[in-house]
Amino acid sequence: MINVNDLKIPLVIGVTGHRDIPKDDIKAIEEKVREIFKYITDKYKETPIILLSPLADGADRIVAKIALKEFKTKITVSVPIPFDESTYKKTFGTNDKVKLRYNNITSIKEFNFLLCRVKRQKNNFVPNIILMPFDKEAYTALSDEDEKKKIRYKQYTTVGEYIAIHSQILIALQSPCSEGKSGGTAEIVNKKLSGNYDHVTKAKDRVSLPERGLVYRIITPRINHTLIKSLSLLKWTDNKPILKLPVISLQSKLIKCVLEEKIKYKLTKLFPSDNEQGNEEIPWGTNDKELSGIKKHWNTFVDCLVYLNSKPCITKNQAEEMNSFRREHTQINCLNKIIEENYNGKIEYKKDNDSKNKNKLQTNSISTRAANDLKKYSPKIEQDKKDSTKVFLNIDDNIQKEHKLRIKQIISRSSFAYLSGKFQNKTKFYEKLLLTLIFTSSLTFFVIPKLGVDKFITNIIYLFIIVLFYIFATKFKKYKVLYEDTRALSEGLRVQNTWKDLGIDESVAFSYPSSYKDELNWIRTSLRSLNIFSSLNGSKILNKDKEYLVRKSWIGNNDKGQIRFFKKNIKEKEPKERIYKKIIKYLTRTTIALGSLLAANNIYQFIDNIDNLKILTGVFFTFAAVFKSKEHFDGYSKIIKEYKLSLAHFLRAKELLEDEKNDKKKIYKSLGIEALQENTFWTILRREKNYKSPSL
C-alpha cells in the first residue's frame, strides 16, 4: 500500500561524529540533538525526513537513538555501512589509540538492537541498510594490518562522502582539536562545506561548480585527545593558558583543546563561503527569521499584494532574508504540501493481466495517475521480480525491497507528471483570461466615453479592471512557476527511470547542470533525495530486452518517443512563430501610422474629433505590446532552435545504437545528460529574474 508520504520529496539529514565520546557528556549532547530535530520537524511539517546514520560507536548511535525513540513518527532511519555487516561488526568497541567505553560484544549487541528497530519502521521505500562497494575477499586475504587499516580508512571516507553528498543537512558531533585523519569527522565536514569529494562524485575531476552544503555542528569532547595529558604543561593566568612548550604546532592544537572545554556543547550553523576568511559560522538561533514562513493572514492590503505578487512558496521579501539552503528546504516543503492537497486516496499495486482495463482509471488526482502508471509498467516490474540476476539496488540482498523501490520511482514521476499537467492547464487558463481582459478593457476604454457614464462610475470600472488584471497576472505567474518546477522534476525522473531500466545506477543529480545554482539547485537536490538509495556498484550487464523497449519508448521514431515529440513541436511552433511575427509586424506598422497621423494633426489640425483616433492608436499599441510580450515569453525562436538541436541528438543516438559494437550504456547516459540540459534550458528561458543570495 502506498500513501501520500511515499510520494513526497524527503528532507535528508546525515550524521557524522566521533566514536570516543565521554559518557558524562552524552546527556548534554542528546539535548542538542533533540533541539535540532524539533527545529527541523516543526519548520517542515509537510516533509518526510530521512536520517542517514552508519550506527557506528558514539555519535552515530546517539543521534539515531533519539530519532528512533522520540521522533519515530516523523523521522525514518536508514543505515549506510562501509563494509559488509559481519566485517563492520568487527570494528566495533575498538579504536586505534584508545579503548572505548564498551567492548566489542556489548557494542555489537547495541548495533543489533538499533538495527532491529530500524527494520521495524513502517516505511515501504526506505531501505534498512545501504552497502558501500567493498571487496571482502581481497580485504580478508591481506596479512599486513597496515594495508587493512588503509582500506578501512578509505571505506570510512566513502561512507562519509555518501552521507555528506546525499544529505541536505549534516549534523556533526565534532571536536575542535580533531586530527582530521582520513575518513574522520573533520574531513567529512570539510568535504560537505567545500564540495570536494573523492570517491562518490569524483568532484575534483569536474569543472562544474562543487556541491557544497549546510552543517549543524555540536562541539563534542573526546576521550582520544591530548588535553588531559597536557594540562600539567600549562600555567594559568587570569583564566588564560600560558604554554611552555617549544613546538608551535603542538601549542596550536593544545589551545584548540583548551578552548573545547570552554565551548563544549555549543551548537552552531556552518555555511560554505567563498570568502578568504573561510566558512561562515553562525550561532544557533540568530537567524531564525529566515524561517518565518508564509503569511497566512494579511493585516494590510499591502500584505495581500505582496502575497499575490509572490512565487507559490515564498514571497520576495522572505527570499531576500533566506539563504539559498533555506530556500531549497522551503520550496521542497511547499511542493510536498501541494502533493498532499492533490492526493486522493491510497494507491495499491496489483498485477493486472487484462490489457483492456489498463487505462480505465481517470487521472483526476495523483493517486489515480500513479495507479494508471503502475498498471502500465506492471509487466516490466513483474519481469524484474522474476529476473534474479538483475539487481537494481544493493540493499539487504532483498529483491522484494528492490521491487518496491522500482515502484517508488514510477509513482514519484507520476505525481510530478500529474501536477505538471494540472499547472500547465491552469497557466493556459489564466493566460486566456488575461488576453480576454486586455481585449475587453481596450473596448471599454473606447466605449465608455461614448456612453457618457459618470466619472465616478468610470473610475470604479477602471479600478476594477486594474485589480482583475493584477490578480489574473499574479495567478498566471504562480502557476507558471509551479508548472516549470514540476515539469523539470518529472523530466529528471524520466531520465532517472530510463537509466535504471538500463542498469545505469547513477543519480541524475550528479549530471544535472550546475550553471543556475540559485534558481534550480533545489530541483537537483530534490532529484537526489528521491534517488539516494542507488547502488554504488551498478550493473555491468545491459539487458537487451529492456534496451529494446527503452529505445522504442524513449528515443522512438516518427510514431512515438522523443523523436516524435520534437518533430511534432517543431512543426507546431514554426507556423505560430511566423504568425506572431506577422501580427506584430502589422500591428506595429499600424500603430506607427496612427501615431504619425496624430503628430501631423497636431501641426495641421485636419481632424476635428481626435479622441477616437487617440483611443484607436492606444488599442493598436496595446495589442502590439501584448503580442510582442507573448512572443518573448513563449520564446518560440529559441525553443525551436533548442528542439532542433535535441532532435539531432536523439537521431544521432538512434544511429549509434544500431551499431552493436558501440557501448550502449555510455550512449544512453550521454543522451540522458543532453535531455537534462535541454530541460534546464527550457526552464531558465521562461524564468524571471533570479533571487539573489544574501550575505550571511
C-alpha positions as CSV (number, residue, x, y, z in Angstrom):
1,M,0.0,0.0,0.0
2,I,1.3,3.4,-1.0
3,N,0.3,6.5,1.0
4,V,0.8,10.2,0.4
5,N,4.1,10.4,2.3
6,D,5.6,7.9,-0.1
7,L,5.1,10.4,-2.9
8,K,6.7,13.4,-1.2
9,I,10.3,14.7,-1.6
10,P,12.2,13.8,1.6
11,L,14.5,16.1,3.6
12,V,17.6,14.0,4.2
13,I,19.8,14.5,7.3
14,G,23.2,12.9,7.7
15,V,25.2,12.4,10.8
16,T,29.0,12.3,11.3
17,G,30.9,12.3,14.6
18,H,33.5,10.8,16.9
19,R,33.3,7.3,18.3
20,D,35.0,8.1,21.6
21,I,32.6,10.4,23.3
22,P,32.9,10.6,27.1
23,K,30.0,9.0,28.9
24,D,29.4,12.1,31.1
25,D,28.9,14.3,28.1
26,I,26.3,12.2,26.3
27,K,23.3,13.6,28.1
28,A,24.1,17.2,27.2
29,I,24.8,16.3,23.6
30,E,21.5,14.4,23.4
31,E,19.7,17.6,24.4
32,K,21.3,19.5,21.5
33,V,20.3,16.7,19.0
34,R,16.7,16.9,20.3
35,E,16.8,20.7,19.7
36,I,17.9,20.2,16.1
37,F,15.3,17.5,15.4
38,K,12.5,19.6,16.9
39,Y,13.6,22.6,15.0
40,I,13.5,20.8,11.7
41,T,10.3,18.8,12.2
42,D,8.5,22.0,13.4
43,K,9.6,24.0,10.4
44,Y,9.0,21.4,7.7
45,K,5.8,19.7,8.9
46,E,4.7,18.6,5.4
47,T,8.0,16.9,4.6
48,P,9.1,13.3,5.5
49,I,12.6,13.2,7.0
50,I,15.2,10.5,6.5
51,L,18.3,10.2,8.7
52,L,21.4,8.5,7.3
53,S,23.4,7.0,10.2
54,P,26.0,4.2,9.9
55,L,25.3,3.3,13.6
56,A,29.0,3.2,14.4
57,D,30.0,3.6,18.1
58,G,29.5,7.1,19.6
59,A,27.9,9.9,17.6
60,D,26.1,7.8,15.0
61,R,24.2,5.9,17.7
62,I,23.5,8.9,19.9
63,V,21.7,10.6,17.1
64,A,19.9,7.5,15.7
65,K,18.6,6.5,19.2
66,I,16.8,9.8,19.6
67,A,15.3,9.6,16.1
68,L,14.1,6.1,16.6
69,K,12.7,6.6,20.1
70,E,11.4,10.2,20.3
71,F,10.8,11.1,16.6
72,K,9.8,7.8,15.1
73,T,6.6,9.1,13.6
74,K,8.5,11.9,11.8
75,I,12.0,10.6,11.0
76,T,12.9,7.3,9.2
77,V,16.4,6.0,9.8
78,S,18.5,4.3,7.1
79,V,21.9,2.7,7.7
80,P,24.7,3.2,5.1
81,I,27.7,1.0,6.2
82,P,31.3,0.9,4.8
83,F,31.7,-2.9,4.8
84,D,29.5,-5.9,4.7
85,E,27.7,-6.4,8.0
86,S,30.0,-9.1,9.5
87,T,33.2,-7.2,8.7
88,Y,31.7,-3.9,10.0
89,K,30.8,-5.5,13.4
90,K,34.5,-6.5,13.9
91,T,35.4,-2.8,14.1
92,F,33.0,-2.0,17.0
93,G,34.2,-1.3,20.5
94,T,37.8,-0.7,19.4
95,N,39.9,2.3,18.4
96,D,43.4,2.6,17.1
97,K,44.6,4.7,20.0
98,V,42.2,4.3,23.0
99,K,39.8,1.8,24.3
100,L,36.2,2.8,24.0
101,R,33.7,2.8,26.9
102,Y,32.4,-0.7,26.0
103,N,33.8,-3.8,24.4
104,N,33.2,-5.4,21.1
105,I,30.4,-7.8,22.3
106,T,28.5,-5.1,24.0
107,S,28.8,-2.8,21.0
108,I,27.6,-5.5,18.6
109,K,24.5,-6.1,20.8
110,E,23.7,-2.4,20.8
111,F,24.1,-2.3,17.0
112,N,21.8,-5.3,16.5
113,F,19.2,-3.8,18.8
114,L,19.2,-0.5,16.9
115,L,19.2,-2.2,13.5
116,C,16.2,-4.3,14.7
117,R,14.3,-1.1,15.5
118,V,15.3,0.3,12.1
119,K,13.8,-2.8,10.3
120,R,10.6,-2.4,12.3
121,Q,10.0,1.1,10.9
122,K,6.8,1.5,8.8
123,N,8.2,2.7,5.5
124,N,7.9,0.9,2.3
125,F,10.6,2.6,0.4
126,V,13.4,3.4,2.8
127,P,16.0,0.6,2.8
128,N,17.3,-0.6,6.1
129,I,21.0,-1.0,5.1
130,I,22.9,0.6,2.2
131,L,26.2,-1.2,1.4
132,M,29.2,0.7,0.0
133,P,31.3,-1.1,-2.6
134,F,33.7,-3.4,-0.7
135,D,35.9,-6.2,-1.9
136,K,35.7,-8.5,1.2
137,E,37.8,-11.3,-0.3
138,A,40.7,-9.0,-1.1
139,Y,40.5,-7.4,2.3
140,T,40.4,-10.8,4.1
141,A,43.3,-12.1,2.1
142,L,45.6,-9.3,3.3
143,S,48.0,-10.2,6.1
144,D,49.5,-6.8,6.6
145,E,47.5,-4.9,9.2
146,D,48.7,-1.5,7.9
147,E,47.3,-2.3,4.5
148,K,44.0,-3.3,6.1
149,K,43.9,-0.1,8.0
150,K,44.3,1.9,4.8
151,I,41.4,0.1,3.3
152,R,39.3,0.7,6.4
153,Y,40.0,4.4,6.3
154,K,39.1,4.5,2.6
155,Q,35.8,2.8,3.3
156,Y,35.1,5.2,6.2
157,T,35.8,8.1,3.7
158,T,33.5,6.6,1.1
159,V,30.5,6.2,3.5
160,G,31.2,9.6,5.0
161,E,31.1,11.1,1.5
162,Y,28.0,9.2,0.6
163,I,26.2,10.6,3.7
164,A,27.5,14.2,3.1
165,I,26.6,14.4,-0.6
166,H,23.1,12.8,-0.2
167,S,22.1,14.9,2.8
168,Q,20.7,18.4,2.7
169,I,21.8,19.0,6.3
170,L,24.8,17.3,8.0
171,I,24.8,17.0,11.8
172,A,28.4,16.9,13.0
173,L,29.4,16.0,16.6
174,Q,32.9,17.4,16.2
175,S,35.8,18.3,18.5
176,P,37.8,21.4,17.5
177,C,41.1,19.6,18.2
178,S,40.4,16.6,15.9
179,E,43.3,15.4,13.9
180,G,41.5,15.4,10.5
181,K,42.5,11.9,9.6
182,S,41.2,10.1,6.5
183,G,37.5,9.3,6.9
184,G,37.3,11.2,10.2
185,T,34.7,13.7,11.2
186,A,36.8,16.8,10.4
187,E,37.5,15.6,6.9
188,I,33.8,14.8,6.2
189,V,32.7,18.2,7.5
190,N,35.3,19.9,5.3
191,K,34.1,17.9,2.3
192,K,30.5,18.9,2.9
193,L,31.4,22.6,3.1
194,S,33.8,22.5,0.2
195,G,32.1,20.0,-2.1
196,N,35.4,18.3,-2.9
197,Y,34.5,14.6,-2.9
198,D,37.0,11.9,-4.0
199,H,35.1,8.7,-4.1
200,V,31.3,9.3,-4.6
201,T,31.2,12.0,-7.2
202,K,34.8,12.4,-8.4
203,A,34.2,16.2,-8.0
204,K,37.9,17.0,-8.3
205,D,37.8,15.8,-11.9
206,R,34.9,18.1,-12.9
207,V,34.9,21.7,-13.8
208,S,31.2,22.2,-12.7
209,L,30.5,24.1,-9.5
210,P,31.1,22.0,-6.4
211,E,28.0,20.9,-4.4
212,R,28.5,22.4,-1.0
213,G,26.2,22.0,1.9
214,L,24.9,23.1,5.3
215,V,26.3,21.7,8.6
216,Y,24.8,21.9,12.1
217,R,27.8,21.4,14.4
218,I,27.7,20.4,18.1
219,I,31.1,20.9,19.8
220,T,31.7,17.5,21.3
221,P,34.5,16.4,23.7
222,R,36.5,13.3,23.0
223,I,38.4,10.7,25.1
224,N,41.1,10.5,22.4
225,H,42.9,13.8,22.6
226,T,45.9,15.1,24.4
227,L,44.2,17.7,26.5
228,I,44.2,15.7,29.8
229,K,47.8,14.6,29.3
230,S,48.9,18.2,28.5
231,L,47.2,20.1,31.3
232,S,50.2,19.6,33.5
233,L,52.3,21.5,31.0
234,L,50.1,24.6,31.2
235,K,50.2,27.5,33.6
236,W,47.1,29.7,34.1
237,T,46.9,33.4,34.5
238,D,43.6,35.2,34.7
239,N,41.9,32.0,33.5
240,K,44.0,32.1,30.3
241,P,46.5,29.3,29.5
242,I,50.2,30.2,29.0
243,L,52.0,27.5,27.1
244,K,55.5,26.4,28.0
245,L,56.1,24.2,25.0
246,P,58.6,24.8,22.2
247,V,56.6,23.1,19.4
248,I,54.3,25.7,17.8
249,S,52.1,23.2,16.0
250,L,51.5,21.3,19.3
251,Q,50.8,24.6,21.1
252,S,48.2,25.4,18.5
253,K,46.5,22.1,18.9
254,L,46.5,22.4,22.7
255,I,44.9,25.8,22.5
256,K,42.1,24.4,20.5
257,C,41.6,21.6,23.0
258,V,41.6,24.0,25.9
259,L,39.0,26.1,24.1
260,E,36.9,23.0,23.6
261,E,36.4,22.8,27.4
262,K,35.1,26.4,27.3
263,I,32.7,26.0,24.4
264,K,31.7,22.3,24.6
265,Y,28.1,21.5,23.6
266,K,27.9,24.8,21.6
267,L,25.5,24.4,18.7
268,T,26.3,26.4,15.5
269,K,25.4,26.5,11.8
270,L,28.2,26.3,9.3
271,F,27.7,27.8,5.9
272,P,30.1,27.3,2.9
273,S,31.6,30.6,1.8
274,D,33.9,32.0,-0.9
275,N,35.4,34.5,1.5
276,E,39.1,34.3,2.2
277,Q,38.3,34.0,5.9
278,G,36.8,30.6,5.2
279,N,33.4,29.1,6.0
280,E,30.9,31.2,8.0
281,E,29.8,30.1,11.4
282,I,26.5,31.4,12.9
283,P,25.4,30.8,16.4
284,W,22.2,28.7,16.7
285,G,19.0,30.7,16.7
286,T,20.5,34.0,15.5
287,N,18.9,33.9,12.0
288,D,15.7,32.1,12.7
289,K,13.9,34.9,11.0
290,E,14.8,33.2,7.7
291,L,12.3,30.5,8.6
292,S,9.4,32.9,9.4
293,G,7.3,31.0,6.8
294,I,4.4,32.1,4.6
295,K,2.0,34.7,5.8
296,K,-1.4,33.1,6.1
297,H,-3.2,36.2,7.4
298,W,-2.9,39.7,6.0
299,N,-3.1,42.7,8.3
300,T,-3.0,45.2,5.5
301,F,-3.8,45.5,1.8
302,V,-0.1,45.8,1.1
303,D,0.5,42.4,2.7
304,C,-2.2,40.9,0.4
305,L,-0.5,42.4,-2.6
306,V,2.9,41.1,-1.6
307,Y,1.4,37.6,-1.2
308,L,-0.3,37.8,-4.6
309,N,2.8,39.0,-6.3
310,S,5.0,36.2,-4.9
311,K,6.1,32.8,-6.0
312,P,3.9,30.0,-4.8
313,C,6.1,29.0,-1.8
314,I,8.0,32.1,-0.6
315,T,7.5,35.8,-1.0
316,K,10.2,38.0,-2.5
317,N,10.8,39.7,0.9
318,Q,11.2,36.3,2.5
319,A,13.5,35.2,-0.3
320,E,15.8,38.2,0.4
321,E,16.0,37.1,4.1
322,M,16.6,33.4,3.3
323,N,19.9,31.9,2.3
324,S,20.0,29.5,-0.6
325,F,19.8,26.4,1.5
326,R,16.8,27.6,3.4
327,R,15.0,28.5,0.2
328,E,15.6,24.9,-1.1
329,H,14.1,23.4,2.0
330,T,11.1,25.8,1.9
331,Q,10.5,25.0,-1.7
332,I,10.5,21.3,-1.0
333,N,8.2,21.6,1.9
334,C,5.8,23.7,-0.2
335,L,5.7,21.2,-3.0
336,N,5.0,18.4,-0.6
337,K,2.1,20.4,0.7
338,I,0.8,20.7,-2.9
339,I,1.2,16.9,-3.4
340,E,-0.9,16.2,-0.3
341,E,-3.6,18.6,-1.4
342,N,-3.8,16.8,-4.8
343,Y,-3.7,13.3,-3.4
344,N,-7.0,11.4,-3.3
345,G,-7.0,8.0,-1.5
346,K,-4.3,5.3,-1.3
347,I,-2.6,3.5,-4.2
348,E,-2.4,-0.2,-4.1
349,Y,-0.3,-2.0,-6.6
350,K,-2.0,-5.1,-8.1
351,K,-0.9,-7.2,-11.1
352,D,-3.4,-6.7,-13.9
353,N,-3.3,-9.1,-16.8
354,D,-6.3,-7.5,-18.6
355,S,-4.8,-5.1,-21.0
356,K,-8.3,-3.8,-21.9
357,N,-8.7,-2.3,-18.4
358,K,-5.3,-0.7,-18.1
359,N,-6.5,2.8,-18.9
360,K,-9.9,2.8,-17.2
361,L,-8.8,4.9,-14.3
362,Q,-9.3,8.7,-14.8
363,T,-6.3,10.8,-13.9
364,N,-8.2,13.3,-11.7
365,S,-5.7,13.0,-8.8
366,I,-2.2,12.0,-8.2
367,S,-3.3,8.6,-6.8
368,T,-5.2,7.6,-9.9
369,R,-2.4,8.8,-12.2
370,A,0.1,6.7,-10.2
371,A,-2.2,3.7,-10.3
372,N,-2.5,4.1,-14.1
373,D,1.2,4.2,-14.5
374,L,1.7,1.1,-12.2
375,K,-0.7,-0.8,-14.4
376,K,1.2,0.4,-17.5
377,Y,4.5,-0.7,-16.1
378,S,3.4,-3.9,-14.4
379,P,4.8,-6.3,-17.0
380,K,8.2,-4.7,-16.7
381,I,8.1,-4.8,-12.8
382,E,6.9,-8.4,-12.8
383,Q,9.8,-9.3,-15.1
384,D,12.2,-7.6,-12.7
385,K,10.9,-9.7,-9.9
386,K,11.5,-12.9,-11.9
387,D,14.9,-11.9,-13.1
388,S,17.1,-12.8,-10.1
389,T,20.3,-11.9,-11.9
390,K,19.2,-8.3,-12.2
391,V,19.9,-6.3,-9.1
392,F,18.8,-2.7,-9.2
393,L,19.8,-1.9,-5.6
394,N,22.4,-3.5,-3.4
395,I,20.3,-3.3,-0.2
396,D,20.0,-6.2,2.2
397,D,20.1,-8.6,-0.8
398,N,16.3,-8.1,-0.7
399,I,14.7,-8.4,-4.1
400,Q,11.3,-7.6,-2.7
401,K,12.7,-4.3,-1.4
402,E,14.2,-3.6,-4.8
403,H,10.8,-4.3,-6.4
404,K,9.2,-1.7,-4.0
405,L,11.8,0.9,-4.8
406,R,11.2,0.4,-8.5
407,I,7.5,1.2,-7.9
408,K,8.6,4.2,-5.9
409,Q,10.5,5.6,-8.9
410,I,7.4,5.1,-11.1
411,I,4.9,6.8,-8.8
412,S,7.3,9.7,-8.0
413,R,7.4,10.6,-11.7
414,S,3.6,10.0,-11.9
415,S,2.9,12.5,-9.2
416,F,5.0,15.3,-10.8
417,A,3.8,14.5,-14.3
418,Y,0.2,14.9,-13.0
419,L,1.0,18.1,-11.2
420,S,2.8,19.4,-14.3
421,G,-0.2,18.8,-16.5
422,K,-2.6,20.4,-14.0
423,F,-0.5,23.5,-13.6
424,Q,0.1,23.8,-17.3
425,N,-3.7,23.8,-17.8
426,K,-4.1,26.5,-15.1
427,T,-1.4,28.6,-16.7
428,K,-3.1,28.4,-20.1
429,F,-6.5,29.3,-18.4
430,Y,-5.2,32.4,-16.8
431,E,-3.3,33.4,-19.9
432,K,-6.6,33.3,-21.8
433,L,-8.3,35.3,-19.1
434,L,-5.5,37.9,-19.3
435,L,-5.8,38.2,-23.1
436,T,-9.6,38.4,-22.8
437,L,-9.4,41.1,-20.1
438,I,-6.9,43.1,-22.2
439,F,-9.3,43.0,-25.2
440,T,-12.3,43.8,-23.1
441,S,-10.6,46.7,-21.3
442,S,-9.5,48.1,-24.6
443,L,-13.1,48.1,-25.9
444,T,-14.2,49.5,-22.5
445,F,-11.9,52.5,-22.8
446,F,-13.3,53.1,-26.3
447,V,-17.0,52.7,-25.5
448,I,-17.4,54.3,-22.0
449,P,-16.6,57.9,-23.1
450,K,-19.2,57.5,-25.9
451,L,-21.9,56.5,-23.4
452,G,-21.4,59.5,-21.2
453,V,-21.1,57.5,-18.0
454,D,-20.5,59.4,-14.8
455,K,-16.8,59.9,-14.0
456,F,-17.1,58.3,-10.6
457,I,-18.6,55.1,-12.1
458,T,-16.0,55.2,-14.9
459,N,-13.2,55.4,-12.3
460,I,-14.7,52.4,-10.4
461,I,-14.9,50.4,-13.6
462,Y,-11.2,51.2,-14.5
463,L,-10.1,50.3,-10.9
464,F,-12.0,47.0,-11.1
465,I,-10.3,46.2,-14.4
466,I,-6.9,47.0,-13.0
467,V,-7.5,44.8,-9.9
468,L,-8.7,41.9,-12.1
469,F,-5.7,42.3,-14.3
470,Y,-3.3,42.2,-11.3
471,I,-5.0,39.1,-9.8
472,F,-5.0,37.2,-13.1
473,A,-1.4,38.2,-13.8
474,T,-0.2,37.0,-10.4
475,K,-2.1,33.8,-10.5
476,F,-0.7,33.2,-14.0
477,K,2.8,33.8,-12.8
478,K,2.4,31.5,-9.8
479,Y,1.0,28.5,-11.8
480,K,3.6,29.1,-14.5
481,V,6.4,28.7,-11.9
482,L,4.8,25.6,-10.5
483,Y,4.4,24.1,-14.0
484,E,8.1,24.7,-14.8
485,D,9.3,23.2,-11.5
486,T,7.1,20.1,-11.6
487,R,7.9,19.6,-15.3
488,A,11.7,19.8,-14.5
489,L,11.3,17.2,-11.7
490,S,9.2,14.9,-14.0
491,E,11.7,15.1,-16.8
492,G,14.6,14.5,-14.4
493,L,12.8,11.4,-13.0
494,R,12.1,10.1,-16.5
495,V,15.8,10.1,-17.3
496,Q,16.5,8.5,-13.9
497,N,13.9,5.7,-14.5
498,T,15.3,5.1,-18.0
499,W,18.8,4.8,-16.6
500,K,17.5,2.4,-14.0
501,D,15.9,0.2,-16.7
502,L,19.3,0.0,-18.4
503,G,21.3,-0.7,-15.3
504,I,23.0,2.8,-15.2
505,D,22.9,3.0,-11.5
506,E,23.8,6.7,-11.1
507,S,21.8,9.6,-9.7
508,V,20.8,12.1,-12.4
509,A,21.6,14.8,-9.8
510,F,25.3,14.3,-10.4
511,S,24.7,15.2,-14.1
512,Y,22.2,18.0,-13.5
513,P,23.5,21.3,-14.8
514,S,25.0,23.5,-12.0
515,S,25.2,26.7,-14.0
516,Y,21.9,28.1,-12.5
517,K,22.7,27.3,-8.8
518,D,20.4,29.8,-7.2
519,E,17.3,29.1,-9.4
520,L,17.4,25.3,-10.0
521,N,19.6,23.8,-7.3
522,W,16.6,22.9,-5.2
523,I,15.4,20.7,-8.1
524,R,18.8,19.0,-8.3
525,T,18.6,18.5,-4.5
526,S,15.1,17.0,-4.8
527,L,16.2,14.6,-7.6
528,R,19.0,13.4,-5.4
529,S,16.7,13.0,-2.4
530,L,14.3,10.8,-4.5
531,N,17.2,8.6,-5.6
532,I,19.5,8.4,-2.6
533,F,19.3,4.6,-2.4
534,S,21.0,3.7,-5.6
535,S,23.7,1.1,-5.6
536,L,27.2,2.4,-5.9
537,N,28.2,-0.8,-7.7
538,G,25.9,-0.7,-10.6
539,S,25.1,-3.4,-13.1
540,K,27.6,-4.0,-15.9
541,I,25.3,-6.2,-17.9
542,L,22.8,-4.5,-20.3
543,N,19.5,-6.3,-20.6
544,K,18.8,-6.5,-24.3
545,D,15.1,-6.8,-24.0
546,K,14.9,-3.7,-21.8
547,E,17.2,-1.8,-24.0
548,Y,14.9,-2.5,-27.0
549,L,11.9,-1.3,-25.0
550,V,13.7,1.8,-23.9
551,R,14.9,2.6,-27.4
552,K,11.4,2.2,-28.7
553,S,9.6,4.2,-26.0
554,W,12.2,6.9,-25.1
555,I,14.1,7.5,-28.4
556,G,11.3,6.2,-30.6
557,N,10.8,7.2,-34.2
558,N,8.2,9.2,-36.2
559,D,5.3,7.4,-34.4
560,K,6.4,7.6,-30.7
561,G,9.2,8.7,-28.3
562,Q,11.2,11.9,-28.1
563,I,11.9,12.0,-31.8
564,R,8.2,12.2,-32.5
565,F,7.8,14.8,-29.6
566,F,10.5,17.1,-31.0
567,K,9.3,16.8,-34.6
568,K,5.7,17.4,-33.6
569,N,6.6,20.5,-31.5
570,I,8.8,22.0,-34.2
571,K,6.1,21.5,-36.8
572,E,3.5,23.2,-34.5
573,K,5.6,26.1,-33.3
574,E,7.2,27.2,-36.5
575,P,3.8,28.3,-38.0
576,K,2.9,30.0,-34.7
577,E,6.2,31.8,-34.8
578,R,5.6,33.1,-38.3
579,I,2.0,34.2,-37.4
580,Y,3.2,36.1,-34.3
581,K,5.9,37.9,-36.3
582,K,3.3,38.9,-39.0
583,I,0.8,40.1,-36.4
584,I,3.4,42.1,-34.5
585,K,4.7,43.5,-37.8
586,Y,1.3,44.7,-39.0
587,L,0.2,45.9,-35.5
588,T,3.5,47.9,-35.1
589,R,3.2,49.4,-38.6
590,T,-0.4,50.4,-38.0
591,T,0.5,51.9,-34.6
592,I,3.3,53.9,-36.2
593,A,1.0,55.1,-39.0
594,L,-1.7,56.2,-36.5
595,G,0.9,57.9,-34.3
596,S,2.2,59.7,-37.4
597,L,-1.3,60.8,-38.2
598,L,-1.7,62.1,-34.7
599,A,1.5,64.0,-34.9
600,A,0.6,65.5,-38.3
601,N,-2.8,66.5,-36.9
602,N,-1.1,68.5,-34.1
603,I,0.5,70.6,-36.7
604,Y,-2.2,70.9,-39.5
605,Q,-5.3,70.1,-37.4
606,F,-7.2,68.5,-40.3
607,I,-9.2,66.1,-38.0
608,D,-11.9,67.6,-35.8
609,N,-12.7,64.7,-33.5
610,I,-9.2,63.4,-32.5
611,D,-10.3,61.4,-29.4
612,N,-11.4,58.3,-31.4
613,L,-8.0,58.3,-33.2
614,K,-6.1,58.5,-29.9
615,I,-8.1,55.6,-28.5
616,L,-7.6,53.6,-31.6
617,T,-3.9,54.3,-31.5
618,G,-3.8,53.2,-27.9
619,V,-5.7,50.0,-28.7
620,F,-3.3,49.0,-31.5
621,F,-0.3,49.9,-29.4
622,T,-1.6,47.8,-26.5
623,F,-2.2,44.8,-28.8
624,A,1.2,45.1,-30.4
625,A,2.8,45.2,-26.9
626,V,0.8,42.2,-25.7
627,F,1.7,40.0,-28.8
628,K,5.3,41.0,-28.5
629,S,5.4,40.1,-24.8
630,K,3.7,36.8,-25.5
631,E,6.2,36.0,-28.3
632,H,9.0,36.9,-26.0
633,F,7.5,34.8,-23.1
634,D,6.9,31.8,-25.2
635,G,10.3,32.1,-26.8
636,Y,9.3,30.2,-29.9
637,S,12.5,31.0,-31.9
638,K,14.8,29.9,-29.0
639,I,12.7,26.8,-28.2
640,I,12.6,25.8,-31.8
641,K,16.3,26.1,-32.1
642,E,16.8,24.0,-28.9
643,Y,14.3,21.4,-30.1
644,K,16.1,21.0,-33.4
645,L,19.4,20.5,-31.5
646,S,17.8,18.0,-29.2
647,L,16.2,16.2,-32.2
648,A,19.7,15.9,-33.8
649,H,21.0,14.4,-30.5
650,F,18.3,11.7,-30.4
651,L,18.6,10.9,-34.1
652,R,22.4,10.6,-33.6
653,A,21.8,8.3,-30.6
654,K,19.4,6.2,-32.7
655,E,22.1,5.8,-35.4
656,L,24.8,4.9,-32.9
657,L,22.6,2.4,-31.1
658,E,22.1,0.4,-34.3
659,D,25.8,-0.4,-34.3
660,E,26.3,-3.4,-31.9
661,K,30.0,-2.5,-31.4
662,N,29.2,0.7,-29.6
663,D,29.0,0.9,-25.8
664,K,25.2,1.4,-25.5
665,K,25.3,2.3,-21.8
666,K,27.6,5.3,-22.5
667,I,25.3,6.4,-25.3
668,Y,22.2,6.3,-23.2
669,K,24.0,8.1,-20.3
670,S,25.2,10.8,-22.7
671,L,21.7,11.2,-24.2
672,G,20.2,11.5,-20.7
673,I,22.6,14.3,-19.9
674,E,21.6,16.1,-23.1
675,A,17.9,15.7,-22.2
676,L,18.6,17.2,-18.7
677,Q,20.4,20.2,-20.3
678,E,17.5,20.7,-22.8
679,N,15.0,20.7,-19.9
680,T,17.2,23.1,-17.9
681,F,17.4,25.5,-20.8
682,W,13.6,25.4,-21.3
683,T,13.0,26.2,-17.6
684,I,15.5,29.0,-17.4
685,L,14.3,30.5,-20.7
686,R,10.8,31.0,-19.1
687,R,12.1,32.1,-15.7
688,E,12.0,35.7,-14.4
689,K,14.8,37.4,-12.6
690,N,16.6,35.1,-10.2
691,Y,16.6,35.6,-6.5
692,K,19.9,36.9,-5.2
693,S,21.7,35.1,-2.4
694,P,22.0,37.4,0.6
695,S,25.2,37.6,2.6
696,L,25.0,35.6,5.9
